[in-house]
Amino acid sequence: MGRVKTKLIKRITHKLVRDHAQNFKTNFEENKELVQKYADFPSKKVRNVIAGYVTRLMKTREEI
């Protein structure tokens, strides 16, 4: 079992993917920089959790 994502993380991630889906990749490091560019977060932990979730969503979209 993985960690449970909070509503805040899911809401922000889905909004970023909806607005900038063409820019995100399946690479965590690239997504981390893009999340920093598109949204300003006070903590690195939140940024990294969002970037990880974006990466997971993009990998899922790639499989379809």
N, C-alpha and C positions, 0 to 999 in steps of 0.2 A: 504494500500500500504506500502511496506517495503522500506528500503533504497536501493539506486542504488549502486551496486558494481563497482568500477573502473576497467579499463582494467588491471592495475597492479595487483590488488587483484585477479582477475579471472585468469590471466596468471600464477601467482605464485601458486595459489591453485590447479589449474588443473595439473601443473607440479608435485607438491608434491603428489597429489592423484595418478597420473600415476606411479610415481616411488615407492611409499610406501603405496599403497592401502591396503595391507594385514595387516599393523600395525595400521591404524586408526580405531577408534571405533565410536559409536554414542554418546559418552559421551564427552561433551565440555571440561571438566577439563583434561581428559586424552589427548585429541587432542591438547590442549594448550601446554602441556609439550612436546609432540612429535614434534609440529611445532617449538618450541624453539630448540629442539635437531637437527632437520634436516635443519633448515634455521636460520641464525642469522639476527635479525632485530633490528634496533636501538630503536624502540619504542614499548611499550607494546600495544598500541592501534592497530597498524598494525598487530601485532601478534594475538591479540584477534579477530580482524575482519577475518583474514585468518582462525583461528581455528574454528570460528563460521560457516564460509562457508564450511570448510571441514566437519564439523558435519552435516550440512544440506545435503551435497552431499552424505555422507555415509548413512544417513537415507533414502534418495531417492533410493539409490542402494539396500538397505535392503528390501524395499517394492516391488521391481521388482522380 
